[in-house]
Amino acid sequence: MEPIVEVRDLSGGYSPRRPVLRDLTFAVAPGEMVGLIGLNGAGKSTTIRHLLGLMKPFSGTVRIGGVTLEEDPERYRRSFAYVPETPILFDELTVQEHLRLTAMAYGIDESRYAERSERLLGEFRMADKRSAFAAHLSKGMKQKVMIMNALLASPPLYVIDEPFLGLDPLAVRSLLERLDEEKRSGSAILVSSHILSMLEGYCDRYLLLHDGRLIVSGTLDALREAAGMPGASLERLFFRFIAPERDAYGT
């Protein structure tokens, strides 16, 4: 099965003299949820920016849906939906208008838009806020709008950065259940978060970045085997690979 995301030998960042990412290679297949984890400054956000086409690689390639951004910009951009850590909305548009704008951008017909939008408004308990302007929403509600927009598009790939911040417990559960549903429908999901306990129960594989390099990757069992720690939690494995001196104290 061809991967939705294919990153090969990627080096990139802000200056060729001091690249943030070094020879990064990974792929995400259809029907797979992959957790991108690492300390602050490890290169997670820079990786995401390269996937979004906001940064140009110094070397290497990034393909989404089988094409690079240069080969087919429209196909590349329509192949993914992005949920950023900090929600970005139009203050003078309502919740419903944001959803309709997304439907127009992704070419979603009216009947599918009506069905999907109503379902999402109900699942994320935002039906009574459909006519509210973004400027009047709380941060958590704005994050819900960003998530609903991504799920409305139902793209081959979801790129999600720290999705749990600001969400109430019901919204977190709705998000995880919907992502699991999208995964089972064949979408690929790349999610970055510091809340490792959330990722542990849902991700199929993990990519652990450190100082711009991929130091270990694989399923939870593969990471346990690599660390020699059968049954260890993802958080405990994280410490073993990143800060073994702390793990020695069981913290």
Secondary structure, DSSP 4 states (H G I P E B T S, - for coil): ---SEEEEEEEESS-TTS-SEEEEEEEE-TT-EEEEE--TTSSHHHHHHHHHTSS--SEEEEEETTB-TTT-HHHHHHTEEEE-SS----TTSBHHHHHHHHHHHTT--HHHHHHHHHHHHHHTT-GGGTT-BGGGS-HHHHHHHHHHHHHHH--SEEEEESTTTT--HHHHHHHHHHHHHHHHTT-EEEEE-S-HHHHHTT-SEEEEEETTEEEEEE-HHHHHHHHT-TT--HHHHHHHHH-HHHHTTT-
